[in-house]
Amino acid sequence: MYFGHPDPELMLGAKNAVETCLSVRPGEHVALISDEASRSVAASIAAAIEDRHAHYTGLLLEDFGPRPMTAAPPDVLEALETADVGAMCMKPQLGELGARMAIVRVVERRQIRYAHMVGVTPEIMQQGMRADYRLVDRLSDKLRERMRRAETLTVKTEAGTSFAAHFDRGLDWVKTSGLISPRYWSNLPAGEVFTTPATVDGTFVCDATAGDHFNGKYGDLQTTPLVLKIEGARLTGVDCARKDLEEEFWQYCHTDENSDRVGELAFGTNLGLSAMIGVLLQDEKFPGVHIAFGDPYGSQTHADWKSKTHVDVLTRNCDVWIDDDQIISKGHYHLDHLGLA
């Protein structure tokens, strides 16, 4: 599959993805998966792969059947079975999470370097994908170190978010800082440190974006926020001026017995971002803390439960305390508190 001529405006981000994040080496083979909506991004990544004197197999999802995908296309899975590196650029659609998870399972079993770029846009390639990922990696390491011995994380915002979380020391804090290894695949753009919390109690006001298909359907929720009540890491209430969104979110989070459970608590660590843009893939990397309901990515965190669903929710301008030490004020890290001044 030939994705087309690369856009010069996207090449700096594409080279960062291929050379810095995926560390593609001459002679390696990359499985490059895209859909029509992300074709310009795939074209730039393909060009960056060729610049590294590597090879790629291009796969366009629409060639294998209608969207949304009910299952991962066999040709895509077969390509990943023989590739040294994988990358997938696509716009998510309702009902496709299972297909994406099947693709990730092949990546994890084979332990290949893999970039998961679900929701990527040309704008993101010119912003989050131009970050200094070595600095993002240093910040992420410092946070992992602190959180492994922390007792409590407290998060507040002027919009009404106020919750406290505690942690299970038997579960891992996972770093997806953009420097991808065979052990951990990563979303790109990158910049997260996450775990599965033991408990979360309080209120989370989603006044930015929500994940899965909600981002594309409802966009930025700043003017119609979701107010989420959480007790014992379970969603107990949803309130929103948009009653259609309120009902749909509540139903989604009751798809199975763990869809209402907080499966992820994450720091955004991409210091190259200056503002949220209304696209979850990038906004969840913005400095702050967010959570997700549903699957805990147990293959990485070692949580022993699962869910068919996973939906992130973001809030703006966080104030964050690790125990009694405030490390984020209004979405800005106190780098000196983390030994990075």
NORWONOR-V765887 format. One record per pair of residues at least 4 apart in sequence whose ideal C-beta (glycine too) atoms are under 6 Angstrom apart, sorted by the first residue. I is the first residue (numbers start at 1). J is the second residue. D is the distance in Angstrom with one decimal. If there is no record, write none. Layout:
# NORWONOR-V765887
I|J|D, I|J|D
This chain:
# NORWONOR-V765887
1|58|3.3, 1|60|5.2, 3|39|5.4, 3|42|4.4, 3|43|4.0, 3|46|5.4, 3|58|5.8, 4|43|4.5, 6|43|4.8, 6|44|4.3, 6|47|3.9, 7|40|5.6, 7|44|5.9, 10|14|5.6, 10|44|3.9, 10|122|5.9, 10|125|4.4, 11|44|5.6, 12|130|5.7, 13|125|3.8, 13|129|3.2, 13|130|5.4, 14|44|3.8, 14|45|4.9, 14|48|4.1, 15|19|5.3, 15|48|4.8, 16|20|5.0, 16|129|5.6, 17|21|5.0, 17|129|5.9, 17|188|5.7, 18|22|5.6, 18|24|5.0, 18|48|4.0, 18|49|5.7, 20|133|5.5, 21|178|4.9, 21|180|5.4, 21|188|6.0, 22|85|5.5, 22|113|5.3, 22|115|5.8, 22|180|5.5, 24|28|5.6, 24|52|4.9, 24|54|5.0, 24|85|5.7, 26|53|4.0, 28|54|4.7, 28|84|4.2, 28|85|5.9, 29|55|5.0, 29|83|5.3, 29|84|5.2, 30|49|5.4, 30|56|4.2, 30|85|4.5, 31|57|5.5, 31|79|4.1, 31|80|5.1, 31|83|3.9, 31|86|4.6, 32|46|6.0, 32|56|4.6, 32|58|5.2, 32|87|5.4, 33|59|4.8, 33|76|5.7, 33|88|4.1, 34|38|5.0, 34|39|5.9, 34|42|3.6, 34|60|5.9, 34|89|4.7, 35|61|4.4, 35|90|4.4, 36|62|5.5, 37|91|4.1, 38|42|5.8, 38|89|3.9, 38|90|5.4, 38|120|5.9, 40|122|5.9, 41|89|4.7, 41|120|5.3, 41|125|5.9, 42|89|5.0, 46|56|5.8, 49|54|5.0, 49|56|4.8, 57|79|5.1, 59|76|5.4, 59|79|5.9, 64|73|3.6, 64|75|5.9, 67|93|5.5, 68|93|3.9, 68|95|4.6, 68|96|4.7, 69|96|5.1, 69|99|4.2, 71|99|5.6, 72|76|5.8, 72|77|5.5, 72|99|4.5, 72|102|4.0, 72|103|5.1, 77|106|5.5, 79|83|6.0, 80|86|5.3, 80|106|4.7, 85|113|4.8, 86|107|5.9, 86|112|5.8, 86|114|4.2, 87|115|4.3, 88|116|6.0, 89|117|4.5, 89|120|5.1, 90|118|5.7, 92|96|6.0, 92|118|5.3, 94|213|3.9, 96|100|6.0, 107|112|5.8, 107|114|4.3, 107|185|5.2, 108|299|5.5, 111|182|4.1, 113|180|4.8, 114|185|3.8, 115|188|4.5, 116|187|5.0, 117|188|5.0, 119|279|5.8, 119|280|5.9, 119|281|3.6, 120|124|5.3, 120|281|6.0, 124|128|5.2, 124|282|4.8, 125|129|4.8, 128|189|3.1, 128|270|5.9, 128|282|4.4, 129|189|5.0, 131|136|5.8, 131|270|5.3, 131|272|3.1, 133|178|3.5, 133|179|5.9, 136|177|4.9, 136|178|5.5, 136|191|4.9, 136|269|5.5, 136|270|5.7, 137|177|4.0, 137|179|5.1, 139|269|4.9, 140|175|4.5, 140|177|4.0, 140|193|4.9, 140|269|4.9, 142|338|4.3, 143|147|6.0, 143|193|4.7, 143|267|5.4, 144|173|4.6, 144|175|5.7, 144|193|5.6, 146|322|5.5, 147|173|5.2, 150|322|5.0, 150|323|5.8, 151|323|5.6, 152|164|5.7, 152|166|6.0, 152|323|5.7, 153|165|4.6, 154|164|5.1, 154|321|4.4, 155|163|5.7, 155|289|4.9, 155|318|5.7, 155|320|5.3, 156|162|5.0, 156|319|4.8, 157|161|4.1, 157|315|5.3, 157|317|5.7, 157|318|5.8, 159|205|4.6, 159|207|4.8, 160|205|4.4, 161|204|5.5, 161|205|4.6, 161|315|4.8, 162|202|5.1, 162|203|5.4, 163|200|5.8, 163|202|2.9, 163|204|5.9, 164|201|5.9, 165|197|4.6, 165|200|4.7, 165|265|5.6, 166|198|5.2, 166|199|4.8, 167|197|5.8, 167|198|5.5, 168|198|4.3, 171|195|5.6, 171|196|5.3, 171|301|5.1, 171|302|5.4, 171|303|5.9, 172|301|5.3, 172|302|5.5, 173|193|5.9, 173|195|4.7, 174|194|5.5, 174|300|4.6, 174|301|6.0, 175|193|5.4, 176|186|4.1, 176|190|5.3, 176|192|4.8, 177|190|5.7, 178|190|3.4, 180|186|4.9, 186|190|5.0, 189|282|5.5, 189|285|5.7, 191|268|5.9, 191|269|4.3, 191|270|3.0, 191|285|3.7, 192|266|4.9, 193|267|4.6, 194|264|5.2, 194|266|3.6, 195|301|5.5, 196|263|5.7, 196|296|4.0, 196|301|4.5, 196|303|4.1, 197|262|5.8, 197|265|4.5, 199|232|5.9, 199|233|5.3, 200|230|5.1, 200|233|4.6, 200|262|4.7, 201|231|5.8, 203|229|6.0, 204|228|4.5, 205|225|5.2, 205|227|5.5, 205|315|5.7, 206|210|5.7, 206|221|5.7, 206|225|5.8, 206|226|4.1, 206|313|4.0, 207|221|5.8, 207|222|5.1, 207|225|3.9, 207|315|5.9, 207|316|5.5, 208|276|5.6, 208|283|5.8, 208|314|3.8, 208|316|5.3, 209|215|5.0, 209|220|5.9, 209|280|4.6, 209|283|5.4, 209|314|5.3, 210|214|3.9, 210|313|5.2, 211|280|5.0, 211|311|4.7, 211|312|3.6, 212|311|4.8, 213|217|5.6, 214|218|5.4, 215|280|4.4, 218|245|5.6, 219|278|5.7, 220|278|3.9, 221|225|5.2, 224|241|4.9, 224|242|4.8, 226|240|4.9, 227|239|4.4, 228|238|5.9, 229|236|4.9, 229|237|3.6, 230|235|6.0, 231|236|4.9, 233|261|5.9, 233|262|4.4, 234|260|5.3, 234|261|5.8, 235|253|5.2, 235|260|4.1, 235|293|5.9, 238|246|5.3, 238|249|5.6, 238|250|4.8, 240|245|5.2, 240|246|4.0, 245|249|6.0, 253|259|4.9, 253|260|4.6, 253|293|5.2, 254|259|5.7, 254|260|5.9, 255|259|4.3, 255|308|5.8, 255|309|4.8, 256|307|5.6, 256|308|5.2, 258|305|5.6, 258|307|4.0, 259|294|5.2, 259|307|5.2, 259|309|4.5, 262|291|5.4, 263|292|5.8, 263|294|5.2, 263|295|5.4, 263|296|3.6, 264|292|3.9, 265|291|5.2, 266|290|5.6, 267|289|5.7, 268|284|6.0, 268|285|4.7, 268|286|4.7, 268|287|5.4, 268|288|5.2, 270|285|3.8, 273|286|5.0, 276|283|4.5, 276|286|5.6, 280|284|5.6, 283|314|5.6, 284|290|5.7, 284|312|5.6, 284|314|5.9, 287|331|5.2, 287|333|5.6, 288|318|3.8, 288|331|5.3, 289|318|5.4, 289|320|5.4, 290|312|6.0, 290|314|4.7, 292|310|5.8, 292|312|4.2, 293|311|5.5, 294|307|4.2, 294|309|4.0, 294|310|4.0, 294|311|5.9, 295|306|5.9, 295|307|4.3, 295|310|4.3, 296|301|5.6, 296|303|3.8, 297|301|5.6, 298|303|4.3, 317|330|4.6, 317|331|4.9, 318|328|5.5, 318|331|5.9, 319|329|5.8, 320|327|5.8, 320|328|3.9, 321|326|5.0, 322|327|5.6, 325|337|5.9, 327|334|5.3, 327|337|5.1, 328|333|5.6, 335|340|4.1, 335|341|5.3, 336|341|3.6
